[in-house]
């Protein structure tokens, strides 16, 4: 679609099209990636909303010492969220935090962590 707009109207038309149609989705992605560490994002959310920290529970570990895999689940406010596998416990915790964020943001979009700097502006 963008190619057609560019061919029909040139660079400025394509630029205007992108800014008009993609600005909002791109801003949401940019806000999420400012704090790209899911464990950090989840911790900030938990501290702000529930004055508590997430808890990571090791459910399973498999494999030889040189090729281990870990299954970790994240608990937030007594609620368990989908577990995730990782090659290290830290990686599994990161993926479990990501899963918890997906669930929390789907259930209550207003629970999405604010973009960096947004809290200071409203304090």
C-alpha positions as CSV (number, residue, x, y, z in Angstrom):
1,X,0.0,0.0,0.0
2,X,2.8,2.4,1.0
3,X,4.5,1.6,-2.3
4,X,1.4,2.5,-4.3
5,X,1.1,5.8,-2.4
6,X,4.8,6.6,-3.1
7,X,4.5,5.8,-6.8
8,X,1.3,7.8,-7.1
9,X,2.1,10.9,-5.0
10,X,5.9,10.8,-4.3
11,X,7.9,10.9,-1.1
12,X,5.9,13.6,0.7
13,X,2.6,11.8,0.1
14,X,4.1,8.5,1.4
15,X,5.5,10.3,4.4
16,X,2.1,12.0,5.1
17,X,0.4,8.6,4.7
18,X,2.8,6.9,7.2
19,X,2.5,9.7,9.8
20,X,-1.3,9.8,9.5
21,X,-2.0,6.0,9.6
22,X,0.9,4.6,11.7
23,X,1.6,7.4,14.2
24,X,-0.5,5.9,17.0
25,X,0.6,2.3,16.7
26,X,4.3,3.3,16.4
27,X,4.0,5.5,19.5
28,X,2.5,2.5,21.5
29,X,5.4,0.3,20.3
30,X,8.0,3.0,21.2
31,X,6.5,3.4,24.7
32,X,6.7,-0.3,25.3
33,X,10.3,-0.6,24.1
34,X,11.6,2.2,26.2
35,X,11.5,-0.2,29.1
36,X,12.1,-3.4,27.1
37,X,13.0,-5.6,30.1
38,X,9.8,-7.4,30.9
39,X,10.9,-8.2,34.5
40,X,11.5,-4.5,35.1
41,X,8.2,-3.5,33.5
42,X,6.3,-6.0,35.6
43,X,8.1,-5.0,38.8
44,X,7.2,-1.4,38.2
45,X,3.6,-2.2,37.5
46,X,3.3,-4.4,40.6
47,X,4.9,-1.8,42.8
48,X,2.7,0.9,41.5
49,X,-0.6,-1.0,41.4
50,X,-0.4,-3.4,44.2
51,X,2.6,-2.2,46.3
52,X,4.0,-5.7,45.9
53,X,6.6,-7.6,43.9
54,X,6.0,-10.4,41.4
55,X,7.1,-13.8,42.6
56,X,8.9,-16.3,40.2
57,X,8.4,-20.0,40.9
58,X,10.6,-22.7,39.3
59,X,8.2,-25.4,38.2
60,X,10.7,-27.7,36.4
61,X,14.2,-28.0,35.1
62,X,15.4,-30.5,32.5
63,X,18.5,-31.6,30.7
64,X,22.1,-32.1,31.3
65,X,24.2,-29.5,33.1
66,X,25.5,-28.1,29.7
67,X,22.0,-28.0,28.2
68,X,19.5,-27.2,30.9
69,X,16.0,-25.8,30.4
70,X,13.9,-24.1,33.1
71,X,10.1,-23.7,33.4
72,X,9.2,-20.7,35.5
73,X,5.8,-19.2,36.4
74,X,5.1,-15.7,37.6
75,X,2.7,-14.9,40.4
76,X,1.3,-11.4,40.8
77,X,-1.0,-10.6,43.7
78,X,-1.7,-14.3,44.3
79,X,-2.7,-14.9,40.6
80,X,-0.6,-17.4,38.6
81,X,0.2,-16.6,35.0
82,X,1.3,-18.8,32.1
83,X,4.7,-20.4,32.6
84,X,7.6,-20.0,30.2
85,X,10.7,-22.0,29.3
86,X,14.2,-20.6,29.1
87,X,17.8,-21.8,28.7
88,X,18.7,-20.2,32.0
89,X,16.5,-19.4,35.0
90,X,16.9,-15.7,34.3
91,X,15.7,-16.1,30.7
92,X,12.7,-18.2,31.9
93,X,11.8,-15.6,34.4
94,X,12.0,-12.9,31.8
95,X,9.7,-14.8,29.5
96,X,7.3,-15.6,32.4
97,X,7.2,-11.8,33.2
98,X,6.4,-11.2,29.5
99,X,3.5,-13.7,29.6
100,X,2.2,-12.1,32.8
101,X,2.3,-8.6,31.2
102,X,0.4,-9.9,28.2
103,X,-2.3,-11.3,30.4
104,X,-2.5,-8.3,32.6
105,X,-2.6,-5.8,29.7
106,X,-5.3,-7.8,28.0
107,X,-7.5,-8.1,31.0
108,X,-7.1,-4.4,32.0
109,X,-5.4,-2.2,29.3
110,X,-5.2,0.6,31.9
111,X,-2.8,-1.5,33.8
112,X,-0.2,-1.2,31.1
113,X,3.0,0.3,32.5
114,X,3.4,4.0,31.6
115,X,6.0,5.1,29.2
116,X,9.2,6.3,30.8
117,X,8.9,9.8,32.2
118,X,5.0,9.7,32.2
119,X,4.8,9.2,35.9
120,X,6.9,12.3,36.7
121,X,4.7,14.4,34.4
122,X,1.6,13.5,36.4
123,X,3.1,13.6,39.9
